[in-house]
Amino acid sequence: MNRHMILKRIRTSLLGVCGILAPLTWGGVGGGLLTSCSDWDDHYDGTDATGGSNQTLWEQLEANPQLSDFREVLQQTKVFRMHKKTSVSYADLLSSGQSFTVVAPLNGTFNKDSLLQLVQTNQGDSVVEKFFVKNHLSRTVTSLTPDGKPILLLNSKYVEIGASSIQDIAVSQANNHAKNGVLHVISQPLPYEYSLYETLCDVPEFSVVGQSLRRYDEDYFDADASVSSGIVEGVPVYVDSVVIERNRFLNRLGLIAAEDSTYWVVAPTEAGWKKAWQEAEQYFQYDEKMLKRDSLQHYWTTYALLSDAVYNMTDQKSVDDSLISVPYNRLKPEYHVFYKPFAEGGVLSQATPVACSNGVLYKTQEWPFTPEQTYFKELWSEGEQTSLITNYRACTYNTRRLATDSISEGAYLDIVPESGTSNWEVTFRVNNTLSGTYDICAVVLPKSVANQKDPDLKPNKFRAYVNYVDEKGAEQVFNCNNKEFTNKPELVDTIVLAEAFHFPACNYDQQDIKVSVRLQCSITARQTSQYAREMYLDCIYLRPRTSKSE
C-alpha cells in the first residue's frame, strides 16, 4: 500500500470524528525527539506518577468495557524510535513505570478496524502513532481544572484541559488516578490540528509549496543530549542516541513547524505558486562553473517566494496598519514591510484565513507580491564602503561623512588623483546581483557638499565598465555605452552608465563576487581646465528593470 493510500485510509477512519482533517503525514518536523534507549523505564522513570490507585493506566483501561476499541489500537500500535518500528506497544508503555495523562475516546466514536489494518505496515503504524495514539497521550500528569490549562501531547500538539472538557470535547469520566498517571474518558477523539508546516506540506492545494520545503528535512544527531559510553579507537560511542527531526530551511524562514510559536503565512494554491516559481527561478540562474548550481537555484527561489510571506506574530505591533516579515531589519526599515495588508490592494486583501495549530495560513489564488517588493531589489555599493573597492590606480581615496538627505547613508568617497594629470581608476564590487535586468548608475555629488562658499563647479569626465560572467562562467567586460560620461556639477547627479543591462548569471549570496563596476577618469591634458579629476562618489546603484517597469 503506497503512502497516499495509507493517508486516505486513515483520513477516512478519522474524518467522521474530527470533521476537518486534511490529508495526513508522518514524520513531522518539530515533532520532538526520537530516542534510542536500551529500556524505556531507564529514560522515563515515572517520578511524576500521581498515586491514588494500585492499578496502572493500562489496568484501568482494561477494566472499562467502553474503551475496548481504544485499548485494541494501543495494543497493536508499536512505538517508533529512530524511524524504526520497535516491539514495544503503547499497551506496554501504559503498563510501565512511566507517567502519562491518557485521554481515551469511547467505543464507536472512531473507525477502529481501519486503524488496526493500518498498523500492520510500518508506514501505517507511524501514521496511526502520530495522528491518533500520540494525540491522546501526554507526559504531563494533569487533572481537569476550572482555570483551564494547556498540556503538551506526545506528538508535540497542545490541548486545553478545562473543568469538564478537553479541547472543547466533553469529558464523560474525569480524573481516574492510576499509580502511573491519570485517565480521562472523552465523548469523541481529539481532532488533530495541523501546524502551518504540515498544512503547507500535506493539504493538497498547498502541497506544491510543501514539496519545496520538505526537500530540506533532515535528522540531526544531538550529541549533547545523547548519553555516551566513552570513546573507542578515538570515536565516541553512545548508548542512548538522540536524533531530532528538523528542517534546516525553516531556521532561516521561520519556525512554522514549532507548536510553541505563532506565525502567519501567506501561501498561494498550486497554480499561483507554479506561476510565481516560473518567474522567480529565472532570477537565480547561476553560471555553469558554480558547484551545485541547481540546488542553489532551488534554495534561493524557494526563499525568494516565501521569506516575505512569513510573519512572526510576536514582532507585530498593529497588523491592520502593517506586517513585517521575518527578514525585517530595523536598520533597514524600508524593506520587508507591507502596509495596510487587509485594505484593498494589500497582500491579504484577497486572502482566506485557515486556522492552524501554531498560527494562521492565509490562502490566496496568486502569489500576492511583486519581485520588486521581495527579491528583485535595488542594489547599492556605497562609495564610503572601502571594503568594496577591489582595485584602484593613480589615486588615493578618503571617506567623508555628512548627514544630509541628499547623500546616501550620510557618507561618500572622495577620489583624489595622484597628480593634476592623473587619470585614475577605481573598481567597486557589486554584491548579490541576480540574473536579471538593471539600470546601472553612479551617483556623483557636487563639490558644494564640502565647500559651499567656493566650490569647484567643473564637471567630472569618466568612462565606466561592467565586469561580469556569462552563463558559461566566462569573464566578460561591458564598455558602458562606449562613451564618456559627465556629471552636472551643481547638483546630486544620478548618471545611468548602462540602461537595461542584463546579467546572464546570478551571483547571489556568494563569497566569490563576479560582478564589479570600474570607473576611469578620462580627461586629456588639454581638458584639464574644463573638467575636474577629483570626484565625490556617493554610490554605485543598480535599479531593477522588469517588463512591467519598462
C-alpha positions in Angstrom: 0.0 0.0 0.0 1.6 3.3 -1.0 1.8 6.5 1.1 -1.3 8.2 -0.5 -3.5 5.1 0.0 -2.4 4.9 3.6 -3.2 8.6 4.2 -6.6 8.1 2.5 -7.5 5.2 4.7 -6.6 6.9 8.0 -8.3 10.0 6.9 -11.5 8.0 6.2 -11.2 6.4 9.6 -11.0 9.7 11.4 -12.9 12.0 9.2 -16.2 11.3 10.8 -14.7 12.1 14.2 -12.7 15.1 13.5 -14.7 16.7 10.7 -11.9 18.9 9.4 -9.0 16.5 8.8 -6.9 17.1 5.7 -4.5 14.5 4.3 -2.1 13.3 6.9 1.6 12.9 7.0 4.2 11.0 9.0 7.4 12.3 10.4 6.7 15.9 11.2 9.4 18.5 11.7 9.4 19.9 15.1 7.6 16.8 16.4 10.0 16.3 19.3 12.9 13.9 20.0 13.3 10.4 18.7 15.4 8.4 21.2 17.2 5.1 21.0 17.2 3.7 24.6 18.0 0.2 25.9 15.0 0.4 28.1 12.0 2.8 28.2 11.9 2.9 32.0 15.6 4.0 32.1 14.6 7.1 30.1 11.3 7.9 31.9 11.4 6.7 35.5 7.8 7.6 36.3 8.5 10.0 39.1 5.5 12.1 38.1 3.0 9.4 38.9 0.1 10.6 40.9 -0.6 7.6 43.1 -4.1 7.2 44.4 -4.6 3.8 42.9 -2.8 0.5 42.8 -3.7 0.0 39.2 -1.7 1.0 36.2 -3.2 3.1 33.4 -3.4 0.0 31.3 -5.3 -1.9 34.0 -7.8 0.9 34.3 -8.3 0.8 30.5 -8.8 -3.0 30.7 -11.4 -2.5 33.5 -13.6 -0.2 31.3 -15.6 -2.0 28.6 -16.4 1.3 26.9 -12.7 1.7 26.0 -12.1 -1.7 24.4 -11.7 -0.1 20.9 -9.1 2.3 22.1 -7.4 -0.4 24.0 -7.1 -2.6 20.9 -5.5 0.2 18.9 -3.0 0.8 21.8 -2.1 -2.9 21.9 -1.5 -3.1 18.1 0.4 0.2 17.7 4.1 0.0 18.1 6.5 2.7 19.2 8.8 4.2 16.6 12.4 5.1 17.5 14.9 6.4 15.1 12.3 5.9 12.3 12.2 2.2 13.1 9.3 0.2 14.4 10.1 -1.4 17.7 8.5 -4.4 19.5 7.2 -2.1 22.3 3.5 -1.3 22.1 1.6 1.5 23.7 -0.1 -1.0 25.9 3.4 -1.9 27.2 4.1 1.8 27.9 0.9 2.3 29.9 1.8 -0.8 32.0 5.3 0.5 32.8 6.5 2.9 35.5 6.3 5.8 33.1 3.8 8.6 33.9 1.1 9.7 31.5 -2.2 11.5 31.1 -4.4 9.3 28.9 -7.4 10.9 27.1 -9.4 7.9 25.9 -12.3 8.2 23.4 -15.4 6.0 23.8 -16.1 3.0 21.7 -17.8 3.6 18.4 -16.5 7.2 18.0 -13.8 6.2 15.6 -13.1 3.6 12.9 -11.2 1.0 14.9 -11.0 -1.5 12.1 -9.3 0.9 9.7 -6.7 1.9 12.3 -6.0 -1.8 13.1 -5.5 -2.5 9.5 -3.1 0.4 9.0 -0.8 -0.6 11.9 0.1 -3.8 10.1 2.5 -1.9 8.0 5.4 0.2 9.2 4.2 3.4 7.4 0.7 2.9 8.6 1.8 2.3 12.2 3.8 5.5 12.0 0.8 7.4 10.9 -1.6 5.9 13.5 1.0 6.6 16.2 1.4 10.3 15.4 -2.1 11.3 14.4 -4.1 9.1 16.7 -2.3 7.5 19.6 0.1 10.3 20.4 -2.7 12.7 20.0 -4.3 11.2 23.1 -1.3 10.8 25.4 0.8 13.3 27.4 3.8 13.0 29.6 2.3 15.7 31.8 0.0 14.3 34.5 -2.9 16.7 34.6 -6.4 16.6 36.2 -9.3 18.6 35.0 -9.1 22.2 36.2 -11.7 25.0 36.3 -9.0 27.5 35.3 -8.1 25.8 32.1 -4.6 24.6 31.4 -2.7 23.7 28.2 -0.9 20.4 28.1 1.7 19.0 25.7 0.7 15.8 23.9 3.3 13.2 22.8 3.0 14.5 19.2 4.0 18.0 20.4 0.5 19.4 20.0 -1.1 21.4 22.8 -4.6 20.9 24.1 -6.6 22.9 26.6 -7.9 21.0 29.7 -10.8 22.7 31.4 -13.3 21.9 34.1 -15.4 19.5 32.1 -13.9 19.3 28.6 -10.6 18.8 26.8 -10.2 21.0 23.7 -14.0 21.6 23.8 -14.8 17.9 23.8 -16.9 16.7 26.7 -15.3 14.5 29.3 -17.6 11.7 30.4 -15.3 10.3 33.1 -12.6 12.5 34.6 -9.6 12.3 36.9 -9.3 8.5 37.1 -6.0 8.4 39.0 -3.6 5.4 38.5 -0.3 4.7 40.0 1.4 5.9 36.9 -0.8 8.8 35.8 -4.4 9.9 35.2 -7.1 8.7 32.8 -9.9 10.9 31.3 -12.6 9.4 29.1 -13.9 11.7 26.3 -17.1 11.6 24.2 -15.1 11.5 20.9 -11.4 11.6 19.8 -9.4 14.8 19.9 -9.1 16.4 16.5 -5.6 16.6 15.1 -4.7 20.2 14.5 -2.2 20.8 11.7 0.7 23.2 12.1 1.5 25.7 9.4 4.3 23.5 8.1 2.0 20.4 8.0 -0.7 22.4 6.2 1.8 23.5 3.5 3.2 20.0 3.1 0.1 17.8 3.3 -3.1 19.7 2.3 -3.3 19.1 -1.4 -4.0 22.6 -2.6 -0.7 23.8 -0.9 1.4 20.6 -1.2 3.3 22.0 -4.2 4.7 24.6 -1.7 5.4 21.9 0.8 7.4 19.8 -1.7 9.9 22.7 -1.9 10.2 22.8 1.9 10.3 19.1 2.5 13.5 18.9 0.4 15.3 20.3 3.4 14.0 17.9 6.1 16.8 16.0 7.9 17.6 14.0 11.0 20.1 15.8 13.3 22.1 13.8 15.8 22.2 15.8 19.1 25.5 14.7 20.7 24.9 17.0 23.8 21.5 15.3 24.6 22.8 11.8 23.9 24.4 9.5 26.5 28.0 8.5 25.8 29.6 5.3 27.0 33.1 6.6 26.2 35.5 6.6 23.2 36.6 3.6 21.3 39.5 4.0 19.0 39.1 7.7 19.0 35.4 7.6 18.1 32.6 8.4 20.7 30.2 5.6 21.4 26.7 6.3 22.5 24.3 4.0 24.5 21.4 6.5 24.1 21.4 8.5 20.9 19.0 11.4 20.5 18.0 12.4 17.0 16.0 15.5 16.2 13.8 15.8 13.1 14.4 19.3 11.7 14.2 21.3 8.6 17.3 23.5 8.1 15.4 25.8 5.7 13.0 26.8 8.5 15.8 28.1 10.6 16.1 30.9 8.1 12.5 31.2 7.1 10.7 31.0 10.4 9.8 28.3 13.0 6.5 27.4 11.3 6.7 23.8 12.5 7.1 24.7 16.1 4.0 24.3 18.2 5.1 26.9 20.8 5.4 29.6 18.1 2.7 31.8 16.5 3.1 32.8 12.8 1.1 33.9 9.9 1.9 32.6 6.4 0.7 33.7 3.0 0.5 30.8 0.5 -1.0 30.6 -3.0 -2.7 27.5 -4.3 -0.9 25.3 -6.8 -1.5 27.3 -9.9 -0.5 30.6 -8.2 2.7 29.0 -6.8 3.8 27.5 -10.1 3.3 30.8 -11.9 5.3 32.7 -9.3 8.0 30.0 -9.3 8.5 30.1 -13.1 9.1 33.8 -12.8 11.4 33.7 -9.8 13.6 30.9 -10.9 14.8 32.9 -13.9 16.4 35.4 -11.5 18.5 32.6 -9.8 20.3 31.0 -12.7 23.9 30.5 -11.7 26.7 30.1 -14.2 27.8 26.6 -15.2 31.0 26.7 -13.2 29.1 27.0 -10.0 29.1 23.9 -7.9 25.5 22.7 -7.0 24.1 25.4 -9.2 20.7 23.7 -9.5 20.5 23.3 -5.7 21.4 26.9 -5.2 18.7 27.9 -7.7 16.1 25.8 -5.9 17.0 27.1 -2.4 17.0 30.8 -3.3 13.9 30.6 -5.4 12.1 29.0 -2.6 13.4 31.6 -0.1 12.6 34.4 -2.5 8.9 33.4 -2.7 8.4 32.6 1.0 10.7 34.9 3.0 8.3 37.8 2.8 5.3 35.6 3.2 6.1 34.5 6.8 5.3 36.8 9.7 6.3 36.1 13.4 3.3 37.5 15.3 5.4 38.4 18.3 7.1 41.0 16.2 3.9 42.8 15.0 2.6 46.0 16.5 -0.6 46.5 14.6 -1.5 44.1 11.9 -4.1 46.3 10.4 -1.5 49.0 9.8 1.4 46.9 8.7 3.1 43.5 8.7 6.8 43.0 9.0 8.1 39.7 7.5 10.8 37.5 9.1 13.8 39.1 7.3 12.9 42.6 8.6 15.8 44.6 10.0 15.1 47.8 11.9 18.3 49.3 10.5 16.7 49.0 7.0 13.1 49.9 7.8 12.2 50.4 4.1 12.3 46.7 3.4 10.1 43.8 4.3 7.2 45.9 5.5 3.7 45.6 4.0 1.3 48.4 4.8 -2.5 48.0 5.2 -2.4 44.3 4.4 -6.2 43.9 4.7 -7.1 47.0 2.7 -7.9 46.9 -1.0 -4.7 46.0 -2.8 -3.0 44.8 0.4 -1.2 41.5 0.4 -4.0 39.9 2.5 -6.9 41.7 0.9 -8.0 38.6 -1.2 -6.8 36.0 1.3 -8.9 33.4 3.1 -7.7 32.5 6.6 -7.1 28.9 7.5 -6.6 28.2 11.2 -3.6 26.1 12.2 -2.2 24.8 15.5 0.5 27.5 15.6 -1.0 30.4 13.7 -3.0 31.2 10.5 -2.3 30.4 6.9 -3.8 32.9 4.5 -4.8 31.2 1.3 -4.5 33.2 -1.9 -5.0 32.3 -5.6 -2.0 34.2 -6.7 1.3 35.0 -5.0 0.4 38.5 -3.8 3.7 40.2 -4.2 5.9 41.6 -7.0 9.5 40.7 -7.5 10.5 44.3 -6.7 8.7 44.1 -3.3 10.6 41.0 -2.3 13.6 39.5 -4.0 14.4 41.7 -7.0 15.6 44.8 -5.1 17.8 47.8 -5.6 21.5 47.1 -5.0 23.8 49.8 -3.5 27.6 49.7 -3.4 28.2 52.7 -1.1 31.3 54.7 -2.1 32.4 55.0 1.5 32.4 51.2 2.0 36.0 50.9 1.0 35.9 47.1 1.5 34.0 47.0 -1.8 37.0 48.5 -3.6 38.7 45.7 -5.4 41.3 47.7 -7.3 42.5 51.3 -7.7 45.2 53.1 -9.6 46.7 56.6 -9.8 44.7 57.9 -6.9 44.0 58.0 -3.2 40.6 58.0 -1.6 39.0 59.1 1.7 35.7 58.6 3.3 33.8 61.7 4.2 30.7 61.8 6.3 27.9 64.4 6.0 24.4 63.9 7.4 22.0 65.1 4.8 19.0 63.6 3.0 20.7 64.0 -0.4 23.6 61.8 0.5 23.0 58.1 0.7 23.9 56.6 4.1 25.3 60.0 5.1 28.8 59.5 3.6 30.6 59.5 0.3 34.0 58.7 -1.2 36.5 61.4 -2.1 38.6 60.2 -5.0 41.8 62.3 -5.3 44.2 61.9 -8.3 47.9 61.4 -7.6 48.7 64.4 -9.7 47.0 67.1 -11.7 47.2 65.0 -14.8 46.5 61.5 -13.4 43.6 59.6 -14.9 42.7 57.3 -12.0 40.7 54.1 -12.0 38.6 52.6 -9.1 36.7 49.3 -9.3 33.8 48.6 -7.0 32.4 45.1 -6.2 28.6 44.7 -6.5 27.1 42.1 -4.3 24.1 39.9 -4.7 23.2 40.5 -8.4 20.5 38.3 -9.8 20.3 37.0 -13.4 18.0 40.0 -14.1 18.0 43.3 -15.9 19.2 46.5 -14.2 19.9 50.1 -14.9 23.5 50.6 -13.6 24.0 54.1 -12.2 26.6 56.2 -10.5 25.6 58.9 -8.1 28.1 61.8 -8.1 27.9 64.7 -5.7 28.7 68.4 -6.2 31.8 69.8 -4.6 29.5 72.2 -2.8 28.7 69.5 -0.2 32.2 70.1 1.3 32.7 73.7 0.2 29.6 75.9 -0.1 31.5 79.2 -0.3 33.8 78.5 -3.2 33.1 75.1 -4.7 34.8 73.7 -7.8 32.0 73.7 -10.4 33.8 71.8 -13.1 32.2 68.5 -14.0 33.9 65.2 -13.9 34.5 63.2 -17.0 34.9 59.4 -17.0 34.3 56.1 -18.6 32.6 53.1 -17.0 32.9 49.3 -17.4 30.9 46.4 -16.0 32.8 43.2 -15.2 30.6 40.1 -15.1 30.4 36.4 -16.1 28.2 34.8 -18.7 26.2 31.6 -18.5 29.3 29.5 -19.0 31.1 31.3 -16.3 33.5 33.1 -18.7 34.6 36.6 -17.6 33.2 39.4 -19.7 33.6 43.2 -19.8 31.0 45.6 -20.9 32.1 49.1 -22.0 29.2 51.2 -20.8 27.7 52.6 -24.0 31.2 53.0 -25.4 31.1 56.7 -24.3 32.4 59.2 -21.8 30.1 60.5 -19.0 30.0 63.9 -17.4 28.0 65.0 -14.4 26.1 68.1 -13.6 28.4 69.7 -11.1 25.8 71.9 -9.4 23.6 69.0 -8.1 23.4 65.5 -6.9 23.5 63.7 -10.3 22.4 60.1 -10.9 24.2 59.0 -14.1 22.9 56.0 -16.0 26.0 54.1 -17.0 24.2 51.2 -18.6 20.5 51.1 -19.3 18.6 47.8 -19.1 21.7 45.8 -18.7 21.0 42.0 -18.3 23.2 39.8 -16.1 23.1 36.3 -17.6 24.2 34.7 -14.4 23.2 35.1 -10.8 25.8 35.9 -8.2 23.6 36.0 -5.1 25.0 35.1 -1.7 28.4 34.2 -3.0 31.8 34.9 -1.5 33.4 34.9 -4.9 31.9 38.1 -6.2 32.0 38.1 -10.0 30.3 41.5 -10.7 32.0 44.9 -10.4 31.9 48.4 -11.9 35.1 50.2 -12.9 35.2 54.0 -13.2 38.0 55.5 -15.2 38.8 59.2 -15.3 39.2 60.2 -19.0 40.4 63.8 -19.0 43.1 64.7 -21.5 45.8 67.2 -20.7 44.1 69.8 -22.9 40.8 69.3 -21.0 42.3 69.9 -17.5 40.9 73.4 -17.3 37.4 72.2 -18.3 37.0 69.2 -16.1 37.8 68.1 -12.5 39.7 64.9 -11.8 38.7 64.8 -8.1 35.3 63.1 -7.7 32.8 62.9 -4.9 31.2 59.5 -5.4 28.1 58.7 -3.4 27.4 55.2 -4.6 27.1 52.7 -7.4 23.4 52.0 -7.7 21.6 49.1 -9.6 18.0 49.8 -10.3 15.8 46.7 -11.2 14.1 46.6 -14.5 11.2 44.3 -15.4 8.8 44.2 -18.3 6.3 46.0 -16.1 8.7 48.8 -15.2 9.8 49.4 -18.7 
